[in-house]
């Protein structure tokens, strides 16, 4: 789970900023006990280092403002991505049959595919909204969805089949 979240964080960083990230295996960090107890940990590092690390001169006035701006862009992109709920919901306590649905590729370029395995239900809808909840695209019973009209970014995709609903973060990247 930690590796998956870290990859999502790296995808958001690449999508929203020019920063080049590398994964830190975290083996020698104090995060490991948390992961061993089932918590998701994440982290990466960017290769540009401060000239004054961990010293009294390590202040905002000695930082590169463009670099700080790019960190801010990556942070806002990640916040957008992780703030949207990625969950499966059902009105009943029974297992949701939509758990096996695949929506791919993610990130998508021009076409997003929906794979409804073993689904007897052929009537479904899929809607893509922005982070403010504004609907940008809605289709019925389409398994290949043209997303070429959407700009790069993170969106919320909602698949509805009968009484069940699947909500996923959808990334568009070209």
Protein Blocks (a to p, Z undefined) as FASTA:
>chain_A
ZZmmmmmmmmmmmmmpcbdcdddehlmpcklmmmmnopacdddddfbdcfkgoiaklcfk
lpcfklmmmmmmmmmmmmmmmmpccddddfbfbdcfklmpccdddddfkbccdddehiab
fbdcdddddfkopafbdcehiabdcfklpccddddddddehjbccdddddddZZ
